[in-house]
Amino acid sequence: MTLSGGTISSGTSSGSSHGTRSFGSEGDMVDLQARMELKRKRRMESNRESAKRSRQRKQQHLDDLNSQVDKLRTTKQQLMTALNFTTQNYEAAEAQNSVLRTQMMELESRLCALRQIICYMNANHVANPRETTMNAHPATIMSGAANYDTFGASETAWNSGMQMVQQPIDHLMYQCF
């Protein structure tokens, strides 16, 4: 069998048309074109469906990314709120700490002045032979100082003692720091 000019021959040289088939007929050609057109339409439909699935996947991915952006924005807002709240609390604590430090320094200064007053008063007691507290324990001296009635009858005595020691204490206050 050989193919020549659209004809298949079986190899016989007789003039009969028995072993010969022709592809060149219009019916076969239309049939072939119809099959090719059907394949082309199927391929186009398949490509259309594939493109549609690709667009859907792309849209789903885009929706997922937008959802993630929204969640991240919400989280960022919550974190910013928490940070602002924490910063305000920190600043309030710093301000309170500053006030407490100032109060502590003031109280330390007063304590130093009171200790000097007690030492001065104890020095006056030592000069008085009736009471000697020079060898007394500091707690005893402090408890003795706590026994002074600052609001009672001895207030004038306390104030007069304060006036006497005010000038030396002012000079010695800087030694407490």
Sequence and secondary structure as in RCSB ss.txt:
>XXXX:A:sequence
MTLSGGTISSGTSSGSSHGTRSFGSEGDMVDLQARMELKRKRRMESNRESAKRSRQRKQQHLDDLNSQVDKLRTT
KQQLMTALNFTTQNYEAAEAQNSVLRTQMMELESRLCALRQIICYMNANHVANPRETTMNAHPATIMSGAANYDT
FGASETAWNSGMQMVQQPIDHLMYQCF
>XXXX:A:secstr
 EEETTEEE S  SS STT EES SHHHHHHHHHHHHHHHHHHHHHHHHHHHHHHHHHHHHHHHHHHHHHHHHHH
HHHHHHHHHHHHHHHHHHHHHHHHHHHHHHHHHHHHHHHHHHHHHHHHHHHHSTT   TTS HHHHHHHHHTS S
SSTTHHHHHHHHHHHHHHHHHHGGG  
